[in-house]
Structure formats: structure tokens, C-alpha cells
Amino acid sequence: MNDPTGTVAPVTDEEIFTGHEGGKLSVAATRPISSPRDLSIAYTPGVAKVSRAIAEDAAKAKRYTWADRLVVVVSDGTAVLGLGDIGASASLPVMEGKSVLFKTFGGLDSIPLVLDTTDVDEIVETLVRLRPSYGAVNLEDVSAPRCFELEDKLKEALDCPVMHDDQHGTAIVTLAALRGANLVLDRAIADQRVVISGAGAAGVACARILQEAGIGDVTVLDSRGIIHTGRDGLNPVKEQLASTTNKAGLRGSLADALEGADVFLGLSGATIDETLLGRMAGGGIVFALSNPDPEVHPDVAARYASIVATGRSDFPNQINNVLAFPGVFRGALDSGARAITENMKLAAAEAIVSVAMDDLGPDRIVPSPLDPRVAPEVAAAVAKAAEADGVTA
């Protein structure tokens, strides 16, 4: 079943602001309160019995509250979309939107939680103290390299699923798209070299998941060029990248990195000279994922590559995180997982590809973000991987 999004008609400023007026979320009761009896069950005196039961056995909170099924979307507003560090309040419309997507595609309740601090330890302490109120943490729009430290510390401090979607959601869908592209072209990723332009949150996570998936080699670039061992001024994250990527020992600029490369993955926000794509191996793959302006226009990239993808809805092959995160969190919570493992992410990518298998093609390497089959398939695959990894309750 196809569910193509089609071309999105231009929207006006008035439509945008009207669509956000009053916020995009509300709290709805799961049971009506229309009589004194309903009130005595939902609140006093009946609720006291439930509270006493949970006080005696904390595990009962999973059954009698919403906390175990609640995702908090957490941001400090330091890396919001392409807007940069705009602060907690300005990030709230984005986080509300993310919560809407959780409900729409994953059937999960979610609340935005924007924090007026950029201190990693303060954010961790806040979420530790709030832990009885939620079941999972979706980190969003936290700047690199702080986002790596924050995610690591939260994973250590909390006994619930934690995922920074800008990293891992992007990585999961990118891997799925690369799998789909290679199926169309009848190629194996083990034979390919990928060039990643951008060493921020998404770039680092994509490099890591591609390595987990068995890619032949990855070359990563930041604003100073190819990341390689021995390069001065590397932070700890980039030092780790340098030690595991760039098997060919390349040095220099994007032009040097793209020589003979099979895949270009753009995650830096910088435009590139289209002629550089001519240095790639024939019939290559170009994922120009910067939004709203891809590194190279897809019509131009198609002159050099066999398959082109972007992050935009008005071109074919949209690589959109909504293909991943609703199902990943749903599967993690369905299975009672205490963490989100690498195998769970790999399983999510394979599940995304599986939905598109019936009609894969150069212009359809992943399903539509609106395909209703995606989240259930991803959730089932993630839950199975969680059980296999032994991280379920």
C-alpha cells in the first residue's frame, strides 16, 4: 500500500501562525466524569486506594498511571532546526510538534519539557528528579558536542529508554534509505565508501550506525576538512571518529574525500559545488539532507548520481525522522525496555526498508512518512530486538 505525500502546496504565514495559536497540544481524559460516582472513582475518595497501593508496591504505577507510557521531549533550545541557539521558550513550538507526531504516528502520550539551562549536569539532575513522572526521554535540538555527553550521562543515570533523535533518528532513517538505494542498484554496503559532510550530532551518529551495519568505509568532514588521526584540535568525539573511520588515510578537503566515493551524505548545512559530485564513482548515491536548503539541489545532483534523497517533502525520497522515532519509542515501551540498544536501532532501519520492499525504485527507497504501516512494523522489530538483547524488564 502506497501513501505518497505528493507535493506540498505553499503555505502562508497566516496559516502557519493560526495553526500554532494556543499551542498544538491539550490533555484529554481517558474516562468521562459525568456523575458523582465517576468523580468519587477518578478522584476522592477512590483515588486514595490507588495511591496507597502504589505506596506499598511502586511497580503498580505502571498499571495505574500514565507515566510508563509517557515520553518527555526534552530540549534546551541550543540547536533548533536551522535556527541555532534560540532558547528554551522559542524551541517550545518545535517540541509541541514532536509530541503531536508521537501521538499521531506512535499512539504515545508525550509532553514537551524545555529547560532554561544549558548545563549538562543540571539537565541530568532535573530529569532524574522528574523520573517518577515519565517512561522515556526523547532529547531534541541540543547542540553538539554537549549532546553526546548529555545522552551518555542520562543513559547512566536513568533506568528507561533515552534517545537523542537528532542523532539516532536521523541515523536509523539514513541507514534504511541506504539499504533501499542499494537494493534498487543491486549493490552491497560492505563494498562502499560513504563521505559524510558534517560532524555534528547527526553526522557522528550516521557514521557509527553505518559502521555497525558493515559499511566498507566512512570518511567524515567538519568545517576544517577530513577528520583523520593526527589532526590537531579534535575534541574527544572527533578523536574517536578519527580512530575508526577513514581507512584510506585521506587528508584534505571535500574534493579529496569525494574522489571515487560511492555515497555522499550531507549533514552540514553548507552548499557544495556540484562539480565535486563528478569526482564520485559512477552511478553514485547522494543524500543531501540539510533543510530547508539541501547541500545541492536534487535536480542538479541527479546529473551525477543514480539515486538522490533529501529531507524535504517536495522531492522524492524524503529522509524524515518520523519514519523512526514513533516506532522506536513505541517498541521500547511495549517491551518494557530499560534502554535503546544498537541492535534495536538496526532492527528499526530494517523494518523501515521492509515496508517499502513491494515497490522499491529510484524515487522510492523508503516509505512515505505518512504510511500507517511504518510505526507498527518498527515497533514490533524494536521490541523483538530489545528482548533478544536482554534489556526488557
N, C-alpha and C positions, 0 to 999 in steps of 0.2 A: 504494500500500500504506500503510495506516494503522498506526501503532504507538502508540496513545494510552497515556499513563501512568496514566490513571484517578486516582481519589482515593487519596492515600497514607494508609494507616491509621496512627493514632498509634503512636509507638514509645516504649518505656520507657527509663528511664535505664540499666537493666541491659543492655538490648540495645545501647544506644549504646556504653557502656564496653567491653562484651565484643567488639563489632565493631572496636574500636581497640586491643585488648590486644596488645602485642607489635609494634605498628605494622601498616601496611597494605601494606607492600612487602617484596619479597625479590629476590635476584639468582638467576637461573636460568641454567644452562649451555645454550648452543645446540647443543653436541655432547657426547655421553657420553664419559666417561673410565672405561673398564671393563677396560682391559688395559695392560700395559707399553708396547705400541705406541702406544695412544691418548695415554698420558702423555708419550711422547717427542715426539709431534707437537704437542700442546697446550702443553707446557712444555719443559723442557730435554731434549734439545739442539735440537729443531726450532725452537722459538720464536726462537732466536738468528738464524736465517736471515732470518726476517721482520723482526726489529729492524734487522739490517744493511741490508736492502732499503729500509726506511723512512728510515734514516740517510742513504742515498745519494739517495733521492728521496722527500721529505716527502709528496708527493701520494699516495703509496701507502697512507698511513694511512687514507685514505677507504675503501679496499677491504678492508684487513686489520685494522681495528679498528672498534669501535662508535661512536667519537667523532663521526663525521659524521652519525650518526642519533640522537644523544643530546641531549635537551632538558634544560637545568637550570632548575628552578623556583626563582627567587631571591626572597627576602624578608628584610626587616629587622624584620618584626613590628610596624610602626608604624601600620598601618591594617587590621587583620584583621577581615574580615566587619563585623559591627556592634559588635565588641568594642573597637575602637580600638587604642591602643598597648599591646600586651600582651607585647612582647618576642619575641626570636627563638625560644626554646625552646617557648613556648606557641603560636607560629604553625606549628610543625612538623606537627601533625596535619592542618592545612589543606593544607599543601604536599604532604604524602604523598597526600592525597586527590586533589589536582590531578594528581599523577603517575599515579595509578590511572586517572584519566579519560583522560589522554594515551594510555595503553596500551589501554584498553578501546575507545575511540572512534576513535583515530587510528592505532593499531598502532605507536606510537612508544615507545621506551625513554626514561625520564625519571627524574631523581633530584632530590629536594628539596635546596636549599642555603640554609640560613638563616644569616644573618651577624650577629654580635654587634657591630654598629656601625651608626650612622645617618649617618655621614659619607659624603657622595656620592662624594668623591674616593677614599676608602678602598674603597668598594664597587667602583668602576670599576677601581682598581688590582688588587683581588683577582680580578675576573673576567678582566682582561687576562692576569694571570699563569696563570690556570687554562685559558686558551683552547685549548691542545692537547687538552684532555680532553673537549670537548663541541662540539656543532654548532649550537646555538641557545639563546637566552636568553628565558625567559618570566618577566618581572617580575610580582610578585604582592604585593598588600597593602602597598604603600609609600605613605606619606602624601603628600598634596598640600600645598604646591606642589613639594616636593622631587622627587616622582616625574617631573615634566616635565624638570627639569634632569638627573636620573639617566638617563632614557631617551635624551635628546639626546646626552649625553656617551658613553654606551655605543655608540650608533649610530656616532658618530665614531671611537671607539677600536677597535671590533671589525669584522671582515670576515665577519659571519654575521648571520642574522636575529635581531632583537631586538624584542620587543613587550611592552608593559605591558598585560596582559589586562584589568585593571580599567578601563583607558581604552578600548582599541580593540576588545576582545572585546565589551564592552557596546555600543559604538557600532555595530559591524557588525550585531549581532542586532537592535538597536533600529531601524536603517535597514531591515533586512529586514522587521521587523514592520510598520513604517510603510508600506513598499511593499505588503505583503499587505493591510493595512487599506484602503489607497486603491484597490487593485484590487477589493476587495469593495464599496466605496462608489462606485466609478467616478469617482474624483477624481484630480487631478494634484498632486504635491507642490509644483510650481512656483507654485501658487495659494494655498499655505497658509502660515500663521504658526504657529510652534511656540513654546510657552513652556516653558523648562527651569528647574525649581526645583532649584538645586544647581550650584555652580561648582567642584566638586572634580574629581578625575581623570575620572570618568565623564561628568559634565556638560560639561566642556570638550571632551572627545573627541567626544561626541554632537553638540555644536554644530558642530564642524569637519567631521564626516563628512556631516552634513545639508547644510551649505553646499556641500561638494564634489558632493553629489548633486543640487544645484539647487533646494533649498528656497526658498520665497518670502522668508521672513524668520525670524529666530530672536531671541527675547528671553530673556536669561539672568538669573536672580536668584541672589544669595547671601543670607546672613543679614541684610544691610543693605538689601536691595531690588534693584531693577532695576540691572543694570550698564550704565552709559552713559558716553559721553565727557564729560570734565569732572568726573566724580565723584572726590572726594578719597579717598586711601588705597588705590588699586588697586595690586596687585602687577603685575609685568610681564605675567604670563599674562592677568590680567583686563583690563589695558590693551589688549592685543591683541584680546581678545574685544570690548571696547567699540568698537574701531575698525572691526570688521567685522560686528557684529550690531546689532539694534535700529534698523532703518532708519526706523521711525516716530518715533524720538526720544523714546520713552516715559520717564517718570520715575515713581518711587513704589514701591508695594508689589505683591504678587501680585494683589490685586484689580484694580489698574490694568493689569497685564500681561495678565490673562485676558480683559479686555473685548474681545469679538469674535474671540478666538483660536480656531484650528481644532484645535490639538493641545496637550494638557498632558502634559509628561514630567517625572515626579517622580523625583529622584535625590538628595534631600537628607536623607532620614530624618525629616523633620518632618511631622506630621499637618497637614491643612488643613481649613478649614471647608467642608463640602460645598456650601454655598450659593454659594461662589465659582465652582463649575463652571457655575452658571446664567448666569454672565456670558459664557460662551463662545458661539461661533456654534452654531447648531442642528446636531444630528447630528454632534457632535464626536468626537474620539478622545482617550481618557485612558489613559496608560501610567503606572500607579502602581507604581514599581519598588523602593521601599525594602523591605528584608527584615529581620526576618520580618514586620513590620507595614507594609503599604502606606500611602501618604500618606492615602488614602481607601479605605474598604472597597469592593471591586469591585461588590458588590450595590448599594451606595449610588451609586457612580459611574455605574452603568448607568441610573439615573433621568435622568441628564443627557446621557449620551454614547451614540453608536451602537455603538462598539466600545471595549472595556476590556481591558487586559492588565496582568499583574503579573509579579513574579519568582518567584511561588510555584507549586508543583506541584499544589496542591489547588484551583486555579481554572483556567478555560480560558485559552488564550493566554499560556502561560508564556514569558517572555523570559529565556532561560538561555544564559549564555556558552558552555556545552558545545556549542551549535549551531555555534560559530565556531572556537574556538582549536584543537581537534584537527585539523580540516581545513586551517586556515590554515598551521599549522606543517608538517603533512604535505606540503602543496603546495609550500611554500617549500623544504623539504629535498629533495623529489623532483626539483625543478627545479634544485637547486644554487644557489638564490638567495642573494645576499650581504646582502639587506635585505628588509624588508617595506614595499612602497610603498603610496601611497594607492589606486592603481588595483587593487592586489591585495586591499585591504580592500573596495573597492566590488564587485569581482568575487565575493568571498565572500558579501556580502549578497545579490546577485542569485541566486547558486547556492542559498542557503537558501530563498529565495522559490520558486524553480523546483521544489523538491521538494514544496511544498505546493499547487502550481497545480491539481492534479486535483480537489481538493475544498476549495478556499478557502471560508471562510464567516465570519460574525461571531465564532464561537467557535473558529476555526482560521485564524489569519492567518500562523502559522509552523508548521513541522512539530514533532512531538514530539521532545524532546531524545534519546529512545531510538530514533528512526527510523534504521535502519542505512544508509540511502541518503545521509544528510546529509554525513558526513565525506568520503566518496569524491567526491561532487559538488563540495563546497567545495574539496577538494584539487586536483581537475582544473582548476577555474576559476582558482584562485590560481596554479597552475603556468603556465597559459597566459598570465595577466596578467604574471607575472614575466618570461617570455620576451619578451613584447611590450614591456615596459619596459626590457629590456636589462640586467637585474640578475643574470642567471644566469651561472654560471661558464663 
